[in-house]
Amino acid sequence: MASRNLLNSILRWNQKMHVYVGLGLLVFVWLFAVSGLVLNHPKWKFAQYWSGRQESSADRPVELPAVPTDAARARNLMEQLGLAGEIDQIKVSADRFEFRVVTPARIVTVGVDLAGSLAHVQQVKVNGWGVLSGLHHLTGVHKDLPSLMRNSVATRLWSIAMDAVCAGLVLLVLSGLCIWVQRGGRLLPGAMSLLLGILVCGLLLFVL
């Protein structure tokens, strides 16, 4: 009797977890679903956000910092220029220091003339659909510059949130399987749905 009561308690807890985790992930899943559609159908009129971008540029005087690394130099120049975001790219030559700062809403390219201590700042802003696309791509992983990995607080928070979403989706799937088995009268339709999903996913994995 005690073991059966424990099992019933676990099953009730599983159902509650399935509901509350699903509600907690609702906005994130919708966000990725919509942004995935935007990326997958770039010819849709509302998805063509890049053609409606806003561009601006300006020259700003800066002081070249005496710092040991290119990343530290970029961060110092960002502070001088009042920029915030993820340092996405750094290029260095004999007379020029260039880096890029990105957020989901904008891309800022800064080119500093090392001889004249003058920064040329180019900024591109996108609309809400572009922001969705930017969020979908935002990882903070830089293969060519691993030392820059998730160098902004916002990117680190977003990365933690995405890890939580992935873990939550795993929980949803496992708890859903438990609920499916618990409702024994509907095993056949569930088994057919599960098998269809496995077949389609396997086909795409091996064919593509």
ChimeraX attribute file (.defattr): number of C-alpha atoms within 10 A of each C-alpha:
attribute: neighborCount
match mode: 1-to-1
recipient: residues
	/A:1	6
	/A:2	7
	/A:3	8
	/A:4	9
	/A:5	10
	/A:6	11
	/A:7	12
	/A:8	12
	/A:9	12
	/A:10	12
	/A:11	16
	/A:12	13
	/A:13	12
	/A:14	18
	/A:15	16
	/A:16	13
	/A:17	15
	/A:18	21
	/A:19	13
	/A:20	12
	/A:21	15
	/A:22	17
	/A:23	11
	/A:24	12
	/A:25	17
	/A:26	12
	/A:27	11
	/A:28	13
	/A:29	14
	/A:30	11
	/A:31	15
	/A:32	15
	/A:33	12
	/A:34	15
	/A:35	22
	/A:36	14
	/A:37	13
	/A:38	21
	/A:39	18
	/A:40	11
	/A:41	13
	/A:42	13
	/A:43	10
	/A:44	12
	/A:45	9
	/A:46	12
	/A:47	19
	/A:48	17
	/A:49	19
	/A:50	14
	/A:51	8
	/A:52	11
	/A:53	13
	/A:54	12
	/A:55	13
	/A:56	10
	/A:57	13
	/A:58	10
	/A:59	13
	/A:60	14
	/A:61	14
	/A:62	17
	/A:63	14
	/A:64	18
	/A:65	12
	/A:66	9
	/A:67	11
	/A:68	8
	/A:69	8
	/A:70	15
	/A:71	18
	/A:72	13
	/A:73	16
	/A:74	23
	/A:75	19
	/A:76	18
	/A:77	20
	/A:78	18
	/A:79	10
	/A:80	14
	/A:81	15
	/A:82	8
	/A:83	13
	/A:84	16
	/A:85	20
	/A:86	25
	/A:87	24
	/A:88	21
	/A:89	17
	/A:90	19
	/A:91	11
	/A:92	12
	/A:93	8
	/A:94	8
	/A:95	10
	/A:96	16
	/A:97	18
	/A:98	19
	/A:99	22
	/A:100	21
	/A:101	21
	/A:102	21
	/A:103	20
	/A:104	21
	/A:105	17
	/A:106	19
	/A:107	19
	/A:108	23
	/A:109	21
	/A:110	25
	/A:111	20
	/A:112	25
	/A:113	18
	/A:114	16
	/A:115	10
	/A:116	13
	/A:117	13
	/A:118	17
	/A:119	23
	/A:120	15
	/A:121	18
	/A:122	16
	/A:123	17
	/A:124	16
	/A:125	20
	/A:126	21
	/A:127	16
	/A:128	14
	/A:129	20
	/A:130	24
	/A:131	18
	/A:132	21
	/A:133	23
	/A:134	18
	/A:135	18
	/A:136	17
	/A:137	12
	/A:138	17
	/A:139	16
	/A:140	21
	/A:141	16
	/A:142	14
	/A:143	9
	/A:144	9
	/A:145	12
	/A:146	10
	/A:147	11
	/A:148	18
	/A:149	17
	/A:150	22
	/A:151	17
	/A:152	15
	/A:153	12
	/A:154	15
	/A:155	20
	/A:156	16
	/A:157	12
	/A:158	16
	/A:159	17
	/A:160	12
	/A:161	13
	/A:162	14
	/A:163	12
	/A:164	13
	/A:165	19
	/A:166	13
	/A:167	11
	/A:168	17
	/A:169	17
	/A:170	12
	/A:171	17
	/A:172	21
	/A:173	12
	/A:174	14
	/A:175	20
	/A:176	16
	/A:177	14
	/A:178	15
	/A:179	16
	/A:180	16
	/A:181	14
	/A:182	12
	/A:183	10
	/A:184	10
	/A:185	10
	/A:186	11
	/A:187	13
	/A:188	10
	/A:189	11
	/A:190	15
	/A:191	13
	/A:192	11
	/A:193	12
	/A:194	12
	/A:195	12
	/A:196	12
	/A:197	12
	/A:198	12
	/A:199	12
	/A:200	10
	/A:201	12
	/A:202	12
	/A:203	11
	/A:204	10
	/A:205	9
	/A:206	7
	/A:207	7
	/A:208	6
